[in-house]
Amino acid sequence: MKTPKKTLFAWYLYDWANSGFVTTVVTVFLGPFLTSLAAQSASSDGNINIFGLQIYSESLFVYLVSFSVVLQLIFLPIIGAYADFYQIKRQLLFAFAYLGSFATILLFFLNENTLHFGSVSFIIANLSFGISVVMYNSLLNEIATESERDRVSSIGWAFGYLGGGTLLALNLLLFFFRNNFGINEQTATRISLASAGIWWAVFAFISHINLNIPKSTILATETFQIKPFRKLYETFKELFKNKNTVIFLLAYLFFNDGVQTVIVVSAQFARRELAIAMETIVLTILAVQFLSFFGALLMGKISEKLNAKRTLILCISLWSFIVFYAFLFLKDIYGFIFLSFLITLVLGGTQALSRSLFSLLIPKSSEAEYYSIYEISEKGTSWIGPLAFGFALQISKSYRIAIFSLILFFLFGLFFLKMVKMPKTETLEQK
C-alpha cells in the first residue's frame, strides 16, 4: 500500500525541525561561544575546572559532545528495544523531541557564570536529539519500500538541509543587524541558540499531528521489565550472525565518526585557528546547508548509475582529501570556502546513502532496535572522534594536528565498507 503524501511530508518535516539544532547549535554557534567563555574562566595554563575535572578550555565543547554521546551509547539500545516491543516509536520520537527542544531553549541563559548549567543543558539536548533520530530513522522502513528508500531517505536529508539552512539564515540576519536591535554579539549568539529550540519544538509539533502511521500488532504482553530486554538480546545475537551487517556497522562506525567530528569542529577550527569572523563563518556554513540539498540529490542520482555502495566509497574518499587539505594547505578564508564547497557535494550523499544501505540489511519488525544500533555506530563513535580531536588538541595545542588525526576514521571506514556484500535487491536495482 502506497504511503500517503501527507505522511511522507510529515516524516520529512521532522528532519527540517531537528536540523536547526544541528546547524545553529552544534555546527556553528555553541562551539566557538562556549570555547570563548571557557577561555575567559581559564587559568594561566589554559585549563578550566568543570565538574571537578581540569581540562584544556579549547577542548571543553568537544568533550561535552563526547560525554553526551556516551550517554546515548548506554540508553539507545534499551529505548530502541522498548520502542519495537510496545510499538511506540512515534510517541518516543516526539517525547524526546520536546525534551531536547526545551533543553536547547535553556542555552539562552549560557554565559561565563553559567558554564555548568549550559553544559548540562547541552548534554540533555544532544542526548534527546540522538534518541529522537533513532525513532525517526526506524520509521523509514514503515513508510517506504526497499526500492523507494534511497529516494525517500535522500529527500528527508534534503529537507533537513533546507530547514537547518533557513534557521541559520535568519540567525545570520540577526548577527548582521544586531546593532539595529540594540544587542551585542553575545546576546545575538544566545538568542540564536534558543531559536534552535523553538524551531525544533514548533515544526516537531506540526510533524507530530500529521505523521499518522498504522499501528502494528503489539507483541505478547509479558513482564514489562523482561521481554524487551530479551528481544534486545535476541537482536544482538541475530546481528552477529549477519556478517555483512556487522561489517557495514564497523565501516559506518569509522567513516561517519569522521564526518560528524568535522561537522562539530568546523566553526571552532575556522574561528580559533584561521581567525575568520563569525559572520563569515555563519555565511559559509549557511551556503553549505543550502547547497548540500542539491548535493544529496546529486549523489542520489549518481547512485542510480554506480550503485549506492560505490557512490558512498566515492564520498568517503573525498572526505579523506578534505581532512588532508585542511591539515596541509588550509591557510585562509579562500581555502575554507573551497573545502566548504567540497563538503556540499558529499555531506548529504554520505548520510542519506548510509541510511538507505543499512535499511537493506535489517529484518522486519526490529527496525527501532537495529536503528538504535545504527545510531550507536553514528553517535556511539561520535564520542571517539571528538574525544580524539580534543585529546590531540590538548596535547599538541595544534588544531591542524587535531584535524589530521581524523583521517584514520575515513581510511578504516573505506577498508571495511569495501568488504560489505550488499543484497541482490540493491545490486540489481542500482546497476
Secondary structure, DSSP 4 states (H G I P E B T S, - for coil): -PPPHHHHHHHHHHHHHHHHIIIIIIIIIHHHHHHHHHHHH--TTSEEEETTEEEEGGGHHHHHHHHHHHHHHHHHHHHHHHHHHHT-HHHHHHHHHHHHHHHHHGGGG-STT-HHHHHHHHHHHHHHHHHHHHHHHHTHHHHS-GGGHHHHHHHHHHHHHHHHHHHHHHHHHHHHTTTTTT--HHHHHHHHHHHHHHHHHHHHHHHHHH---PPPPP-----TTTHHHHHHHHHHHHHTT-HHHHHHHHHHHHHHHHHHHHHHHHHHHHHHTS---HHHHHHHHHHHHHHHHHHHHHHHHHHHHH-HHHHHHHHHHHHHHHHHHHHHT--SHHHHHHHHHHHHHHHHHHHHHHHHHHHTTS-TT-HHHHHHHHHIIIIITTTHHHHHHHHHHHHH--HHHHHHTTHHHHHHHHHHHTT----HHHHHHT-
